[in-house]
Amino acid sequence: VLSPDMVDALLAAPEGSVDRYYRRDRALLAVMYATGCRVSEVVNMKQQDIHLAENYCLCTGKGNKQRLVSLNPTASEAIQKYLEIERTDLVSVAGTDPGWLFLTRSGRPVNRETVWALVQRYAGRVGCAQDVSPHTLRHSFATHLLAGGADIRALQEMLGHSSIRTTQIYTHVEHSRLKAVHKQCHPRG
């Protein structure tokens, strides 16, 4: 799990002076952290799944189950800039719009391996541990929500877990909230 400050650094790591498709990369990273989506869910997003005016997107998860996930202002802004500037150029390379949200330099949909490589590149750039992966952003999303007081049932829905037992894994990671509750509520805390 990355700290909120490290997530901020990671989301800002793609730079226009260094990275050719930095707007796409910023949008991709921002969507992953804002939604907690799995990498497979993000690479399968279509442009029509994004609803920027309402700040949400449609996510298709395991077993073709669909759920609505919220986009924060950072993700919405990053997507908007990517759509306005870079995606148009990537579509022109392909000749026709393939419909997928995130495209490669050849105009094809990005794949899991590409996302993995991008996360590794930017994590290395900001000094994260080498074991940072796209799933690290999902874990960070869940842990930060729990630390902020989110209900575990709401988190279950956001992550697209069919069982609460899967979501409960995150309660073992997030101890600072439990300590704060104990200190505040226990008579000898």
Disulfide bonds with the S-S distance in Angstrom:
none
